[in-house]
Amino acid sequence: MMTGRRASPLWQSWAPLAGLIFAGLAGCAASGDRTATVRPANNTANPPTISSSLPASTTRPITQTRDGVMLGIDVLEADGFALLRGKRVGLLTHPAGVNRHGRSTVDVMRNTPFVNLVALFGPEHGIYGDEKANVPVDDKIDPRTGLPVYSLYGKFRTPTAKMLANIDVLVVDLQDIGTRSYTYVSCMKYAMRACFKAGKEIVVLDRPNPLGGIKVDGPPLDADWMSYVGEFRVPYVHGLTIGELARMCKHAPGVLGVDDTVRQSGKLTVVPMRGWNRAMRWPETGLKWVPTSPMIPDFAAVVGYPMVGLGTYLGGFSHGLGPKYPFRGIAHSGTRIDQLEYHLKRLNVPGVSVRRVQLKDAQGRPTQGLYLSVSDWNAWNPTEMNFHLMKLACVLDGENPFAAAAKAKTTRGFIIHTGSEAFFNAMVREGAGIDLNPWLTKWRQQAAIYRQQSQRYWLYR
């Protein structure tokens, strides 16, 4: 996952490229996997109140069931765990894997006679979320449950045959944040691949995309730069739930990276939510946010991650103001707050405004910082600010940080997150003189094609 830097000439026509990028999405999604039965939701007559800090979307009305959003784990429980009865169950989860009442999925499964939970599997940051980013995690015995915990962010990223030997089904309950360079969806994909190869069933408990299912934005991922921080060749903000991404793996040839015979015979069940639709962002679900990683403590950070994470990766920009406002506070080394405020406001990035916030410095003295707000959700293109920050960094840094990175051969981290080697090369060549408009236009056109093609994997409207 990306932490960013914290405070303390011609390009080819987009159309042929888009066809190559998204050809793999055109698989049939009509059969093969199972989607747990969902009873029709009873919708309330009036939409829920929307937080004043989050402008309402006018794209689609928001509806909820009388009971609010039921997560995949809630639906599984309401159905009496029928999918899991009589089976040895492994669970891949983390602290944000909770039911709608905030109870851990581990505890939900441990405290029912209908589930024989025999093993736990942990992603990056571990099952308790207390491991640092990019730091390998070891296998262990969970002192709380006595169950073996197999780390999928240590010696192995893929479940081994030994890990899967004593289970019949692997259940996945991971909360994604809707942005491509976040490793939980990669972890799900690797686990799904291993289960298909081993003849094990996999069940994905679906959860909301906290950014909603309408926004799709940013560059898609070059095939040559696929990695654990980017296993799906989708726009940077992908607009799908983790269950929908699992359906893409099952039905789109080439996405899962297994032989078609293995893919087609693999056993996937997605347990959908009830009461969620694509217009809902996290505050509108009525659910409490549980930090998905140390740098994503709240929904504000979820929104900020695709907005500035890429733009603060190279150069003098940093996100966060001390320990506060990760991915929302913004600073630049050697640039005074008034100067930076002037430059940021001149960018006029659609849907984004800049304001000052009061805080205390390391010595406890009152000071100020700059905070990026989403002033118009409908006008906001989630990734656009990043590229303006990159261009501005070439001005404020005094040198081109992208050319410096290329010279030092420290480019991989940037490209595997951003996804476009061609754009990186353009930044190296052109620096502050780059014209961003052709790139932004190209990515929007590609995102529109992707959004149309990815609808075949939707579970919600």
VOGU-3710 file (C-alpha; in Angstrom, 3 decimals, decimal comma):
1> mmtgrraspl> 0,000/0,000/0,000  1,023/3,534/-0,556  1,967/5,828/2,267  3,253/8,741/0,175  5,534/11,385/1,599  4,256/12,669/4,902  4,916/15,995/6,747  7,502/15,307/9,798  5,670/14,914/-27,111  3,178/12,727/-28,792
11> wqswaplagl> 1,076/9,930/-27,455  -0,915/7,373/-29,371  -4,642/7,601/-29,952  -6,509/6,329/-26,911  -9,008/4,147/-28,754  -6,752/1,225/-29,805  -5,038/1,292/-26,418  -8,347/1,142/-24,569  -9,357/-1,876/-26,611  -6,200/-3,693/-25,544
21> ifaglagcaa> -6,536/-2,733/-21,915  -10,135/-3,760/-21,433  -10,456/-6,687/-23,822  -10,121/-9,062/-20,872  -13,216/-7,602/-19,223  -15,476/-8,936/-21,935  -15,960/-12,406/-20,436  -19,434/-13,772/-19,840  -20,734/-13,196/-16,313  -23,989/-15,020/-16,742
31> sgdrtatvrp> -23,006/-18,309/-15,139  -20,297/-20,258/-13,347  -20,048/-18,590/-9,970  -22,772/-18,550/-7,395  -24,282/-15,432/-5,962  -26,084/-16,070/-2,702  -29,810/-15,387/-2,962  -30,817/-11,866/-2,006  -34,364/-11,143/-0,983  -35,810/-7,878/-2,360
41> anntanppti> -35,061/-4,928/-0,119  -37,803/-2,823/1,427  -36,708/0,718/0,664  -37,571/3,666/2,820  -39,608/6,436/1,254  -37,047/9,100/2,048  -33,279/9,044/1,507  -31,047/9,207/4,588  -29,533/12,438/5,786  -26,199/13,132/4,150
51> ssslpasttr> -23,295/14,599/6,088  -22,863/18,287/5,353  -19,178/17,673/4,704  -20,016/15,321/1,835  -22,060/16,889/-0,981  -24,961/14,749/-2,178  -24,727/13,028/-5,538  -27,444/13,969/-7,976  -26,570/11,079/-10,267  -28,841/8,513/-8,654
61> pitqtrdgvm> -31,257/8,470/-5,700  -30,058/6,809/-2,512  -32,287/4,195/-0,927  -31,852/2,023/2,139  -33,597/-0,923/3,692  -35,379/-0,379/6,995  -32,508/-2,158/8,688  -29,828/-0,172/6,849  -27,057/-1,830/4,896  -26,511/-5,501/5,609
71> lgidvleadg> -22,961/-6,601/4,829  -22,087/-9,950/3,314  -21,349/-11,353/6,772  -24,769/-10,191/7,978  -26,502/-11,863/5,047  -24,522/-15,051/5,626  -25,535/-15,069/9,281  -29,175/-14,267/8,485  -29,202/-17,324/6,222  -27,977/-19,494/9,076
81> fallrgkrvg> -24,495/-19,936/7,556  -25,990/-22,449/5,114  -23,057/-22,077/2,724  -20,585/-23,205/5,379  -22,364/-25,963/7,272  -20,485/-29,233/7,455  -17,309/-27,683/6,045  -13,918/-26,847/7,494  -13,602/-23,097/7,153  -10,625/-20,803/6,743
91> llthpagvnr> -11,163/-17,058/7,115  -9,111/-14,318/5,430  -9,860/-11,077/7,236  -8,570/-8,071/9,178  -9,896/-5,635/11,833  -12,276/-3,972/9,364  -13,876/-7,367/8,753  -16,832/-6,729/11,056  -20,585/-7,062/10,811  -22,902/-4,045/10,709
101> hgrstvdvmr> -22,884/-3,894/14,518  -19,085/-3,720/14,621  -18,550/-7,294/15,778  -15,539/-9,090/14,313  -16,295/-11,694/11,663  -13,857/-13,953/13,526  -16,059/-13,743/16,619  -19,274/-14,125/14,632  -18,015/-17,377/13,153  -16,384/-18,612/16,332
111> ntpfvnlval> -19,570/-18,233/18,309  -22,004/-20,155/16,164  -22,345/-23,940/16,140  -22,902/-23,834/12,381  -19,339/-22,865/11,421  -16,257/-25,018/11,967  -13,588/-22,315/11,820  -10,189/-24,023/11,703  -7,721/-21,408/10,378  -7,210/-17,682/9,940
121> fgpehgiygd> -5,402/-15,929/7,089  -4,022/-12,415/7,401  -3,303/-9,789/4,687  -0,913/-6,823/4,878  -1,033/-5,309/8,390  -2,150/-8,680/9,826  -5,500/-9,856/11,165  -5,375/-7,247/13,949  -4,078/-4,367/11,806  -1,083/-3,762/14,034
131> ekanvpvddk> 1,629/-4,532/11,479  3,372/-1,744/9,555  2,939/-1,178/5,809  5,406/-3,011/3,554  6,701/-5,089/6,505  6,526/-8,905/6,192  4,315/-10,666/8,735  5,074/-14,140/10,130  2,729/-17,084/10,648  1,653/-17,530/14,253
141> idprtglpvy> -0,869/-19,036/16,615  -3,551/-16,514/17,489  -3,443/-16,180/21,287  -7,068/-15,055/21,379  -8,622/-17,999/19,515  -5,834/-20,598/19,496  -6,199/-20,906/15,730  -3,269/-20,945/13,296  -2,823/-17,641/11,478  -1,271/-17,932/8,040
151> slygkfrtpt> 0,319/-14,735/6,845  -0,293/-13,773/3,222  2,082/-10,860/3,570  5,235/-12,599/4,649  7,185/-15,466/3,158  4,161/-16,181/0,962  1,635/-13,908/-0,730  -0,348/-16,851/-2,076  -1,867/-19,539/0,162  0,204/-22,701/-0,168
161> akmlanidvl> -1,114/-26,223/-0,579  -0,161/-26,844/3,048  -2,173/-23,842/4,239  -5,235/-25,020/2,327  -4,896/-28,728/3,091  -7,113/-28,717/6,187  -9,905/-26,493/4,916  -12,791/-27,073/2,511  -13,691/-23,442/1,943  -11,886/-20,117/2,304
171> vvdlqdigtr> -14,074/-17,171/3,314  -12,812/-13,674/2,436  -14,014/-10,667/4,435  -11,794/-7,699/3,584  -12,738/-4,027/3,415  -11,339/-2,332/0,300  -11,194/1,447/-0,240  -12,007/1,611/-3,952  -8,511/2,539/-5,149  -6,333/0,242/-7,276
181> sytyvscmky> -3,069/0,471/-5,298  -4,417/-1,095/-2,118  -3,283/-4,638/-1,473  -6,424/-6,249/-0,036  -7,996/-6,878/-3,449  -4,677/-8,330/-4,631  -4,692/-10,601/-1,591  -8,213/-11,734/-2,457  -7,167/-12,410/-6,068  -4,124/-14,464/-5,041
191> amracfkagk> -6,234/-16,455/-2,589  -8,872/-17,073/-5,239  -6,236/-18,299/-7,695  -4,784/-20,691/-5,106  -8,218/-22,050/-4,174  -9,158/-22,661/-7,804  -5,899/-24,519/-8,400  -6,336/-26,598/-5,234  -9,980/-27,399/-5,885  -11,111/-25,475/-2,811
201> eivvldrpnp> -14,255/-23,388/-2,639  -13,926/-19,653/-2,023  -16,646/-17,436/-0,574  -16,333/-13,641/-0,761  -18,440/-11,673/1,713  -19,164/-8,426/-0,049  -18,668/-4,997/1,478  -19,272/-1,431/0,229  -16,921/0,456/-2,007  -16,638/3,461/0,341
211> lggikvdgpp> -16,306/5,868/-2,610  -19,518/4,471/-4,079  -19,945/2,594/-7,306  -20,280/5,514/-9,704  -16,921/7,298/-9,689  -14,335/5,771/-12,051  -11,195/7,798/-12,644  -7,478/7,865/-13,346  -4,988/5,960/-15,471  -5,379/2,222/-15,992
221> ldadwmsyvg> -2,483/-0,058/-15,148  0,112/-1,013/-17,760  0,409/-4,795/-18,124  4,179/-4,667/-17,601  3,770/-3,006/-14,213  1,312/-5,350/-12,524  2,377/-6,136/-8,955  0,932/-6,867/-5,545  0,025/-3,189/-5,177  -1,743/-3,302/-8,533
231> efrvpyvhgl> -3,120/-6,684/-9,634  -6,101/-5,365/-11,595  -5,701/-3,466/-14,876  -8,437/-1,014/-14,011  -8,561/2,779/-13,621  -7,025/4,033/-10,400  -10,490/4,538/-8,865  -12,264/1,399/-10,047  -15,886/1,766/-8,863  -16,406/-1,903/-7,932
241> tigelarmck> -16,929/-3,784/-4,690  -14,544/-6,560/-3,722  -17,239/-9,090/-4,621  -17,603/-7,581/-8,072  -13,841/-7,721/-8,564  -13,994/-11,407/-7,604  -16,643/-11,927/-10,290  -14,339/-10,234/-12,787  -11,571/-12,679/-11,814  -13,935/-15,592/-12,333
251> hapgvlgvdd> -15,441/-14,566/-15,664  -12,950/-12,355/-17,532  -10,342/-14,481/-19,343  -6,788/-13,643/-18,334  -7,591/-11,615/-15,215  -7,046/-14,369/-12,651  -3,909/-15,679/-14,350  -4,863/-19,361/-14,481  -5,664/-21,782/-17,271  -9,219/-21,309/-18,549
261> tvrqsgkltv> -10,151/-24,847/-17,545  -9,109/-24,100/-13,971  -10,889/-20,737/-13,993  -14,144/-22,141/-15,349  -14,218/-25,052/-12,929  -13,268/-22,941/-9,912  -15,949/-22,590/-7,267  -16,719/-18,996/-6,264  -19,641/-17,780/-4,218  -20,167/-14,075/-3,610
271> vpmrgwnram> -22,520/-13,168/-0,773  -23,950/-9,758/-1,740  -25,007/-6,996/0,591  -28,591/-5,914/1,084  -29,608/-2,277/1,042  -26,545/-0,895/-0,752  -26,591/0,804/-4,143  -23,943/2,449/-6,276  -24,820/6,001/-5,251  -23,939/5,275/-1,625
281> rwpetglkwv> -20,682/6,469/-0,208  -19,587/5,304/3,194  -21,315/7,984/5,330  -24,623/7,107/3,689  -24,408/3,431/4,650  -24,910/4,197/8,348  -21,941/1,942/9,133  -19,093/2,870/11,439  -15,721/3,109/9,727  -13,053/0,767/11,095
291> ptspmipdfa> -9,508/1,739/10,045  -8,410/-0,499/7,175  -4,744/0,367/7,702  -2,823/2,781/9,923  -2,911/5,554/7,329  -6,624/5,151/6,570  -8,186/5,896/9,966  -11,389/7,463/8,619  -13,469/8,160/5,538  -11,685/11,480/4,982
301> avvgypmvgl> -8,469/9,536/4,356  -10,306/7,176/1,993  -11,281/10,212/-0,099  -7,807/11,722/0,121  -5,880/8,571/-0,774  -6,636/8,698/-4,528  -6,544/12,510/-4,499  -2,973/13,155/-3,270  -1,254/9,807/-2,646  0,285/9,700/-6,122
311> gtylggfshg> 1,051/13,410/-6,159  3,110/13,200/-2,972  5,096/10,099/-3,950  8,004/11,956/-5,605  9,232/15,484/-4,980  8,819/17,913/-2,106  5,094/17,511/-1,491  3,895/15,606/1,565  0,488/14,656/2,873  -0,687/14,840/6,449
321> lgpkypfrgi> 0,002/17,599/8,925  2,055/15,840/11,550  -0,064/12,866/12,655  -3,299/14,562/11,562  -5,204/14,602/8,275  -3,469/11,782/6,369  -3,959/12,242/2,625  -5,894/15,465/3,227  -3,388/17,872/4,735  -0,863/19,104/2,200
331> ahsgtridql> 2,568/20,715/2,547  5,691/21,312/0,492  9,184/21,410/1,931  10,657/24,883/1,756  7,406/26,565/0,679  5,568/28,872/3,080  1,893/28,203/3,733  0,750/31,450/2,081  2,783/30,733/-1,055  1,541/27,165/-1,275
341> eyhlkrlnvp> -2,040/28,251/-0,674  -1,716/30,718/-3,557  -0,368/28,056/-5,931  -2,968/25,444/-4,957  -5,895/27,828/-5,367  -4,634/28,888/-8,784  -4,890/25,290/-9,961  -8,706/25,488/-9,914  -9,060/21,719/-9,809  -12,766/20,883/-10,266
351> gvsvrrvqlk> -14,561/19,965/-7,060  -11,571/20,689/-4,807  -11,095/23,636/-2,452  -8,229/24,616/-0,167  -8,697/25,845/3,392  -6,570/26,479/6,422  -6,882/24,352/9,545  -5,648/25,068/13,050  -3,353/22,582/14,762  -0,292/22,391/16,983
361> daqgrptqgl> 3,292/21,853/15,928  5,723/19,320/17,415  6,391/21,687/20,316  2,683/22,122/21,062  2,494/25,660/19,672  -0,559/26,776/17,631  0,061/26,746/13,905  -1,810/26,357/10,629  -1,861/23,900/7,761  -3,582/23,489/4,422
371> ylsvsdwnaw> -6,424/21,026/3,984  -7,958/19,838/0,708  -11,748/19,591/0,767  -14,110/18,059/-1,766  -16,432/21,003/-2,340  -18,444/19,445/-5,173  -18,618/15,656/-5,259  -20,184/15,533/-8,717  -17,511/17,772/-10,265  -14,674/16,036/-8,423
381> nptemnfhlm> -12,410/13,745/-10,437  -10,740/11,756/-7,632  -7,235/11,510/-9,117  -6,888/14,836/-10,946  -5,258/16,785/-8,112  -2,325/14,333/-8,107  -1,171/15,296/-11,566  -1,407/19,007/-10,876  0,720/18,436/-7,764  3,297/16,591/-9,862
391> klacvldgen> 3,500/19,457/-12,319  3,649/22,020/-9,511  6,420/20,033/-7,797  8,581/20,591/-10,884  8,218/24,319/-10,207  8,538/24,398/-6,427  11,285/21,771/-6,086  13,773/23,747/-8,136  14,470/20,664/-10,216  12,407/18,014/-11,937
401> pfaaaakakt> 11,919/15,245/-9,304  10,851/12,777/-12,008  14,043/13,296/-13,996  15,999/12,891/-10,763  14,151/9,636/-9,996  14,816/8,316/-13,489  18,493/9,140/-13,177  18,669/7,395/-9,800  16,651/4,459/-11,163  14,063/4,773/-8,383
411> trgfiihtgs> 11,040/4,776/-10,656  9,395/1,421/-9,968  7,416/2,415/-6,884  5,902/5,413/-8,625  4,929/3,545/-11,782  3,396/0,492/-10,099  1,146/2,818/-8,124  0,294/5,320/-10,856  0,111/2,675/-13,566  1,383/4,563/-16,615
421> eaffnamvre> 5,013/4,362/-17,670  4,274/6,663/-20,629  3,058/9,392/-18,299  6,104/9,032/-16,077  8,367/9,363/-19,128  6,466/12,467/-20,193  7,025/14,000/-16,746  10,728/13,211/-17,047  10,945/14,897/-20,447  8,639/17,858/-19,963
431> gagidlnpwl> 8,499/18,567/-16,236  6,703/21,826/-15,451  5,969/22,306/-19,159  3,772/19,222/-19,470  0,255/19,723/-20,825  -1,958/17,636/-18,554  -5,168/18,062/-20,541  -4,484/15,367/-23,178  -3,617/12,861/-20,470  -6,652/13,648/-18,322
441> tkwrqqaaiy> -8,919/13,489/-21,369  -7,425/10,182/-22,469  -7,899/8,610/-19,028  -11,516/9,816/-18,801  -12,278/8,238/-22,169  -10,665/4,978/-21,095  -12,570/5,090/-17,790  -15,858/5,480/-19,679  -15,100/2,360/-21,751  -14,087/0,424/-18,641
451> rqqsqrywly> -17,215/1,474/-16,745  -19,436/0,254/-19,563  -17,630/-3,075/-19,883  -17,376/-3,699/-16,132  -21,141/-3,440/-15,629  -21,456/-7,132/-16,481  -19,892/-7,861/-13,060  -22,143/-5,522/-11,086  -24,225/-6,933/-8,239  -25,949/-3,623/-7,512
461> r> -27,489/-0,742/-9,453
//
